[in-house]
Amino acid sequence: MLRASTIILLLVLTFCSCIRRITPPIREGAQMLVVEGMITTDSIPYAIKLSYTGELLNASAHIDSNQNFINDARVVIKDNKGDSSQCDLISPGTYQSTNSNFIGTTGNIYTLIIYLSNGKTYISTPEKISPVSPIDSLTAIYDSSYISFVRPTQFIVSVNSRDPSSTRNFYRWTAS
């Protein structure tokens, strides 16, 4: 008898439960300029990506990924020695430096200037390319442990160097 009453109680609760739809407020704000890019000491062209922040929509809304790119700006990279490179639009929102002789140099200070079609001009904070601390050694360890559907076996590569604590440095390491 206890089981039948428990089942009846569960059925009553299931069919009599209340579902209330809620619509949380969506954060709104002014569009902001988003700039992605970097200057290195490599001799490759530098890419600068320009876009605006987009609206936060629900998961089922269709979002056109090209709607926020900025395709009508003028972009210039300058250094403290008086050299500069104009950047041309190469794909939606992506500008690439055109001067093949404009290469980032350790010790130089670089500024990015963006002229938007609406008349606004943005100038970045000048950034200096600092020398990189010498690499003492590289360590590579093969990790043969395999976790299904999480990660395959892997190499763990470590770069050993002595970074001076008195200087605020940022490093970007890439491997392939």
Secondary structure, 3 states (H helix, E strand, C coil): CHHHHHHHHHHHHHHHCCCCCCCCCCCCCCCCEEEEECCCCCCCCCEEEEEECCCCCCCCCCCCCCCCECCCCEEEEEECCCCEEEEEEEECCEEEECCCCCCCCCCCEEEEEEECCCCCEEECCCEECCCCCCEEEEEEEEECCCECCCECCEEEEEEEECCCCCCCCCCCCCCC
